[in-house]
């Protein structure tokens, strides 16, 4: 399954799998859209699986956006589940 990124108003919705293979799509997408404003909202509720490379990619995106004096907000039920309940969504 691929990674799909849709923008609805000011929110970017990710759907599919975020892993080593799809990470380049995420990075290239935000290289073009990073200057949209001071706040970027990323909803990952539609992510079915994420691996360690995907998590690292989100961390790098956060650092990149922070260096540009912008804010990245990552939302979504599955992100909260991942953070609060361990690594149930992570795949090796």
FENQUIGI-V399401 format. One record per pair of residues at least 4 apart in sequence whose ideal C-beta (glycine too) atoms are under 7 Angstrom apart, sorted by the first residue. I is the first residue (numbers start at 1). GAP is how many residues later the second one is. Records with the same first field share a line. If there is no record, write none. Layout:
I: GAP + GAP
This chain:
1: 15 + 16 + 47
2: 14 + 20
3: 11 + 13 + 14 + 15 + 19 + 22 + 23
4: 11 + 12
5: 7 + 9 + 24
6: 7
7: 5
8: 5
10: 31
11: 30 + 32
12: 29 + 30 + 31
13: 30 + 33
14: 4 + 28 + 29 + 30 + 32 + 33
15: 31
16: 6 + 31 + 32
17: 5 + 31 + 32
18: 4 + 5 + 8 + 29 + 32 + 36
19: 4 + 30 + 31 + 32 + 34 + 35
20: 31 + 33
22: 4
23: 4 + 30 + 31 + 34
24: 4
25: 4
26: 4 + 31
27: 4 + 30
29: 4
30: 4 + 31
34: 31 + 34
36: 4
38: 32 + 33
39: 31 + 32 + 34
40: 25 + 30 + 31 + 32
41: 32 + 34
42: 30 + 31 + 32
43: 32 + 33
44: 30 + 32 + 34 + 35
45: 31 + 32 + 33
47: 31
49: 40 + 42
50: 4 + 5 + 39 + 40
51: 39 + 40
52: 4 + 38
53: 4
54: 4
55: 4
56: 4
57: 4
58: 4 + 16
59: 4
60: 4
61: 4 + 11
62: 4 + 10
63: 4
65: 5 + 7
74: 5
75: 4
77: 4
78: 4 + 11
79: 4
80: 4
81: 4 + 7 + 8
82: 5 + 7
